[in-house]
């Protein structure tokens, strides 16, 4: 249950602060959690979510029936609340400040508590070093702790299109800064309406240290698929292997992709609609870490700067 003074009677877009009613959005979700990865959420998978706005200003979210597609996963919850305040200045269409919290998970078979762990491959201040304004683009500056709020939606199974830039969280971030995502629809435009790429106009291996100051361990990346309609023109049956998804987000030429695919990488694996509850349990065949893990003959650190 989320409790607060909800602005349901005023301007619910949050564009205008209503005195005494600062909450402009309150939402809660149930997620599948498997192998320390969020593999989607119940919304959109046939669940019957019930939202009730109570007289005391609280909002109750209830999911009375199970969702298909999560039989093999533990179940966890996230909650997001967005606030507005007097003097709020809109930026990039966003109108409020958001916070997200996560519960631990519950094993559906044993009923045991499964601690929610996030494998953080960046530093806590990687995002906020640049995204340091409450009115930053998308979801109101929720970039703290390496984008912890973002993974509630941009995760292995949520399958956001992210303007067809790249799937998941890491690949999307790579694409939005150094791949095709930095000049896709939604980017800033000039006076003539032409898209303008952001400050990282092309892949620059020196920039990797901005986020990955502690290096990258390819062997630590869970060997499980990412749902990848962003790479496949919205086809929701396609998936990508994880290292390939991250690399292809920047190295998106035909020659680079051919190399990845020859070594078991995939960006359009056919795995069905994902409602069978097993897609995230299937290992991929990519062998990227054999040559490109740190310390190997063609280790990633030889071509990308990770030390400040």
Secondary structure, 3 states (H helix, E strand, C coil): CEECCECCCCCCCCCCCECCECEEEEEEEEEEEECCEEEEECCCCCCCEEEEECCCCEEEEEECCCCCCCCCCEEEEEEEEEECCCCCCCECCECCEEEEEECCEECCCCCCEECCCCCCCCCCCCCCCCCCCCCCCCCCCCCHHHHCCHHHCCCCCCCCCHHHCCCCCHHHHHHHHHCHHHHCCCCCECCCCCECCCCCCCCCHHHHHHCCCCCCCHHHCCCCCEECHHHCCCCCCEEECHHHHHHHCCCCCHHHHHHHHHCCCCCCEECCCCCCCCHHHCCCCCCCHHHHCCCCCCCHHHCCCCCC
